[in-house]
């Protein structure tokens, strides 16, 4: 059985016991605040692992809106073992970020096969058929980029790239590398040499960072959290935060400017 659930997608909509409506709430009596965003329970500080908040369910493919803007759609997908999503196309480009596990994307009329794993990225041009399948389970993020897209020349549409391999460390420095961007969103990489970090500042939009290599200490609204490879952290718009590398550290950052 392959049951796919997603709100707002074209075609029939199938609801399962795992589908959750999008809403915002705070739960009392636990000693700290919790918020539901896009069906995902986060602490108000925003740290999580994708395989914890959207676990693999045998026989199901599940998707949830990330609640990160309107101009570009950000959705989390969880595919159970031996499931697939039929090929379809969007009018605009789409970006796929591997979060956990491994799967195969089938691209174009000829169905070219591209394997996607955690920490990897695939860009599919608008108007191109794209489907996915997995043998053992896959969790990924899909970003449908509806505005005009500017893409770094070091990446090529239709190819898979290991994100941490695209950026290098510089002694005593922080390196930034834009991957794709438009007027409403920006996806880029950062490499921190040992002893470097970002001073407290406020982002102009909602931000989602994912640790690709090493460890860092994230301070958000006065509290500290340790972030390791494979973990993510969400900052709300204007949330005061800083990042300090614990040794050398690489991360990916999605910024939605809405």
N, C-alpha and C positions, 0 to 999 in steps of 0.2 A: 504493500500500500504506500503510495506516495502522495501525501496530502500537503499542498503548499498553501500557506495563509499569508495574505498581505492586504492591507487596506489601501485603497486608492489605485490599484493596479488594473489595467485593462483586462477584460475577460471576466469569467465567472469568479466569484469570491467564495472560498471555502473556509468555514470557521471550525476550529477544533478546540478541545479543552485547553490547549496551550496558547491560544490567541488571547491577547490582552488589549483592552481599549487604551488609548493614550489619554492620560490625565495627570494632573499635578496634585500632590497631597503631602501632608506632613503627618507622620505617625507619632502619637504621644506615648509616653511611658517607657521609652527605651533608653533614656539618658542622652540621646542625640537626635538630631533631625534627619528624617528620611524624605526623599522626594521621588515621585514617579515621573519619569520623562520618557515618552515613547514606549511605555510598557516596561521600563527597566527601573528597578529600585536601586537608587544610588544614595550614598550618604550625601549630605549637603556639601561635602568637600569633593565629591565627584570621582573617587578612585574605584577601579574595578578591573576584573579580568573578563574577557569576552566569553570564555568557556564556563565562567561561573554565572553570569547573568543571562546567558542565552545557551544553555547546555544542549548537547546533542540528544535528540529523541529518536529512538529507533523507528524507522518507517515514515518519518515526517521531515518535510522541509518547512522551516518557520522563518518569517521575516517580521521585523519591527521598525517602525520609523524612529529615527534617532532624535527627532525634535530639534534639529539644528538649522532652521532657516526655511525659507519658502522658495527662493529663486532657484536653488540647487537642492535636489532631494538626496538625503543621506539615510541609508537603510542598512540595518544589520541582518545578515542571513545566517541560519544554522541548518545544515543539511545532514540528515542522519545517514548511517551506512547504507550503501546500495540504493541511494535516491538520486534523482536527476531533476533538472528544470529545463523544460523544452526551449529550444532556440527562439528568440524574439529579438526585435530591433527597436532602438529608440531613435528619434529624429536628431538628437544631440549626442555628443560623446559621453561615455561612461567610464568611470575609474573603479577598479576592483582591488581591494587591499586584503591580502590573506591575514587572518588573525589566529587561526588554530587549525591543525590537521592538514589535509592535502586533498586536492580535487583536480579535475580536468575541465577546462573551458573549451567549447567547440565554437570556432569563429568563422563567419562567412558562409556562403553558399556551399563551399566545399568541405566545411566542417573541420578546419585545421585545429589540431589538438594542442593545447598549451596547459601545462601543469602549473598550478598555483599552490604555494605553501605559505605558512606563517612568515610574515616579514617581507613578502613579495608583493609586486604591483603589476597590474595589467591595465592598459588603456585601450578601449575599443572605440573606433570612430563612429560617429552618427550614421544611421542607415545600414549598419552592419549586423547581421544575425549573430546572436551570442547565446549559448546555452551552457549548462554546467552539469557535472556528475561526480560522484565520489564513491569510493569503495568502503572507506573506513570512517568517513565523517569530515566535514569542512565547515568552518565558520569564517565569514568574510564580510567586509563592508563594501557596499555599492554606493557610489556617488554619481548621480545623473547631473551632468553639467549643462544646464539649459542656456547659459549665456555664452557669448563668444569666448573661446578658450585660447590662452597662450601657453604653449608647452615648451619646456626646455629641450634643446636640440640633442641632449645626451640620451633622451629616452625616445623610443619609437613605438607608435601605436601598433597593437597586435603582438607585441613581444612582452615577455615576462622579465622583470628586473628584481634582483635582491636589493631592497632599499639601502641597507647598511653598506653595500658595496659601492653605491653611487657617490658617497661622500667620504672624505679623508680627514684625519686630524691634522692640525697645525700646532706646533709647539707654542704653548702659552696663550692659545687663542680659541675663540668660538667661531666655527665656520657655518654659514647659512647657504643653502642651495634650494632655490625655487624649482619645483617640479612642474606644477600646473597652476594657473591662476586666471581669474577674471575679476570683474568689478565687485563681485559679491562673495567670492571665496578664494582661498589660497591654500595650497598644499605644498609644504616644504620640509626639508631635512635640516637637522642641526647636529654638529659634532663638537663636543666640549672636551678640550684637553684637561688633564688632571689639574685641579685647583681653580678652575674657571667656573663662572656661573652668571646668571642674569639677576640683576638687582630687582627689588620689588617694583612691580609696575601693573598697570591695568590694561587688559586687551580690549580693542574696540569692537569685539564680537565674541561669540561663543567659540571656544577652542577645545580641541580634543588632541592630547598628546599620547603617543605610544612609544614606550622604551624599546629600542632596537638592539642595543648592546650596552652592557655595563649597568651601573646603578647611579641614582641621583636622589637628592633630598629635595622634595617639593614643599614649599611653604605656601599655604593658601588661607587667606583671611586669619592669619595669626597662628595657625597650627601646622605642624610639620608631618610629612608623610614620606616614606621611602618607596621609591619606584624602581623596579627591576625589569630586565628584558622580558617582554611579553605582556607587561601590565600597562594599563591606560589610565588617564586622568583627565577629567573634564573641568574646565573653567567657564563659569558663566560670564556674560558680558560685564565688563568693569570690575570683575573680581580681582582683588589685590593678590598677586602671587609672585613667587620667585623660584628659580631652579638653580641648584648647586650640584655640580658633578662630584661623585665619590669615585675618584679615578677617572679614566677616560669613559666617555658616555655619548651614545648616539640616540637620537629620537626623531620621530616623524610628527608633524604638527598640521592638523587641519583647522583652519580658521574660517568661520562663516561670518561675514560682515552684514548682519541684518539685525 
